[in-house]
Amino acid sequence: MKIAIGSDHAGYELKEELKKWLEEWGISYHDFGTYSPERADYPDYAILVAKAVAKGGFDKGILICGTGIGMSIVANKVKGIRAALCRDPYEAKMSREHNDANILALGGRILGKDLAKEIVKVWLSTEFSGGRHKLRIQKILKYEEELA
């Protein structure tokens, strides 16, 4: 599994913590920035990660800003992306099982490090259940094509 990860300044500290955790679990990742806690604009990093995932170079993406809201809004502008803002493990599980989310958005100012790690663990280990949910994803993809 290969993960694209990115944050703005508000998510920088949590991103750095999650990178260590990914390394401990043997999960490959590429950090798309920001590379310091200096002020940075979340759309710049959301677009980089979302495009990288949409193009197929990465299996999934993780985006972190202050609340996760901005990152999820921007990432969902990219065709083929289903970014889910998750604040607990249940939402993470459902975003994968039912929505086949390919980007996880987190709030660096909202979540503690241990909870964030648990959310990421559940999100990365949960498979898409398919079935009736696959039909719904196909509707989303069809709608994206109509917009193009």
C-alpha positions as CSV (number, residue, x, y, z in Angstrom):
1,M,0.0,0.0,0.0
2,K,1.3,3.5,-0.9
3,I,-0.1,6.6,0.8
4,A,0.0,10.2,-0.2
5,I,0.0,12.5,2.8
6,G,-0.2,16.2,3.2
7,S,-1.1,19.0,5.6
8,D,-1.2,22.7,6.1
9,H,0.5,24.4,9.1
10,A,-2.4,23.5,11.4
11,G,-2.1,19.8,10.5
12,Y,1.7,19.7,10.4
13,E,2.4,18.3,13.9
14,L,-0.2,15.5,13.5
15,K,1.1,14.7,10.0
16,E,4.6,14.2,11.4
17,E,3.3,11.9,14.1
18,L,1.3,9.9,11.6
19,K,4.3,9.5,9.3
20,K,6.2,7.9,12.2
21,W,3.3,5.6,12.8
22,L,3.1,4.7,9.1
23,E,6.8,3.8,9.2
24,E,6.3,1.6,12.3
25,W,3.6,-0.3,10.4
26,G,5.7,-0.6,7.3
27,I,3.4,1.5,5.2
28,S,5.0,3.4,2.3
29,Y,4.1,7.0,1.9
30,H,5.1,10.2,0.2
31,D,4.8,13.5,2.0
32,F,3.5,16.3,-0.3
33,G,4.1,19.0,2.3
34,T,3.9,21.3,4.0
35,Y,7.3,20.7,5.5
36,S,7.2,23.1,8.5
37,P,4.7,24.6,10.9
38,E,4.9,28.0,9.1
39,R,1.6,29.3,7.7
40,A,0.6,27.4,4.5
41,D,-2.6,27.3,2.5
42,Y,-4.5,24.0,2.7
43,P,-5.8,24.1,-0.9
44,D,-2.3,23.8,-2.3
45,Y,-1.6,20.5,-0.4
46,A,-5.1,19.1,-0.8
47,I,-4.8,19.4,-4.6
48,L,-1.4,17.8,-4.7
49,V,-2.5,14.8,-2.7
50,A,-5.9,14.4,-4.4
51,K,-4.4,14.6,-7.9
52,A,-1.7,12.0,-7.0
53,V,-4.4,9.6,-5.7
54,A,-6.7,10.3,-8.7
55,K,-4.0,9.6,-11.2
56,G,-3.4,6.1,-9.6
57,G,0.1,6.7,-8.3
58,F,-1.1,6.2,-4.7
59,D,-3.6,3.8,-3.2
60,K,-5.0,6.3,-0.7
61,G,-4.4,9.7,0.7
62,I,-4.4,11.4,4.1
63,L,-5.0,15.1,4.5
64,I,-4.8,17.1,7.7
65,C,-5.7,20.7,8.4
66,G,-7.1,22.4,11.5
67,T,-10.5,20.8,11.3
68,G,-10.2,18.6,8.2
69,I,-13.1,20.5,6.6
70,G,-11.1,22.6,4.2
71,M,-9.0,19.7,3.0
72,S,-12.0,17.5,2.4
73,I,-13.8,20.2,0.4
74,V,-10.9,20.8,-1.8
75,A,-10.0,17.2,-2.3
76,N,-13.5,16.4,-3.4
77,K,-13.2,18.9,-6.3
78,V,-10.8,16.4,-8.0
79,K,-12.5,13.9,-10.3
80,G,-12.3,10.4,-8.9
81,I,-11.8,11.5,-5.3
82,R,-14.0,10.5,-2.4
83,A,-12.6,12.3,0.6
84,A,-14.1,11.6,4.0
85,L,-13.7,13.8,7.0
86,C,-13.6,11.3,9.9
87,R,-13.5,12.1,13.6
88,D,-13.9,8.6,15.1
89,P,-13.1,5.0,14.1
90,Y,-16.7,4.2,13.2
91,E,-16.9,7.0,10.6
92,A,-13.6,5.8,9.2
93,K,-14.9,2.3,8.9
94,M,-18.1,3.4,7.2
95,S,-16.3,5.7,4.9
96,R,-14.4,2.8,3.5
97,E,-17.0,0.0,3.7
98,H,-19.9,2.1,2.2
99,N,-18.3,5.0,0.4
100,D,-15.0,3.5,-0.8
101,A,-13.3,6.7,0.4
102,N,-9.9,7.1,-1.1
103,I,-8.8,10.1,1.0
104,L,-9.1,10.5,4.7
105,A,-9.3,14.0,6.1
106,L,-8.4,14.7,9.7
107,G,-8.5,17.7,12.0
108,G,-5.1,18.4,13.5
109,R,-6.7,20.8,16.0
110,I,-9.6,18.5,16.8
111,L,-8.1,15.1,17.3
112,G,-5.6,13.8,19.8
113,K,-2.7,11.8,18.4
114,D,-3.9,8.5,19.7
115,L,-7.4,8.9,18.4
116,A,-6.0,10.0,15.0
117,K,-3.8,6.9,14.8
118,E,-6.8,4.6,15.6
119,I,-8.8,6.3,12.9
120,V,-6.0,5.8,10.4
121,K,-5.6,2.2,11.4
122,V,-9.3,1.4,11.0
123,W,-9.5,3.4,7.7
124,L,-6.5,1.7,6.2
125,S,-7.5,-1.8,7.3
126,T,-11.2,-1.6,6.2
127,E,-12.1,-2.9,2.7
128,F,-14.9,-1.6,0.5
129,S,-17.9,-3.9,0.9
130,G,-19.2,-3.5,-2.7
131,G,-22.7,-4.8,-3.3
132,R,-25.4,-2.1,-3.2
133,H,-22.7,0.3,-2.2
134,K,-20.8,-0.3,-5.5
135,L,-23.9,0.8,-7.4
136,R,-23.9,4.1,-5.5
137,I,-20.3,4.7,-6.2
138,Q,-21.0,4.0,-9.9
139,K,-23.7,6.7,-9.8
140,I,-21.2,9.2,-8.4
141,L,-18.7,8.3,-11.1
142,K,-21.3,8.7,-13.8
143,Y,-22.3,12.1,-12.4
144,E,-18.6,13.2,-12.5
145,E,-18.5,12.2,-16.1
146,E,-21.6,14.3,-16.9
147,L,-19.9,17.3,-15.3
148,A,-16.7,16.9,-17.3
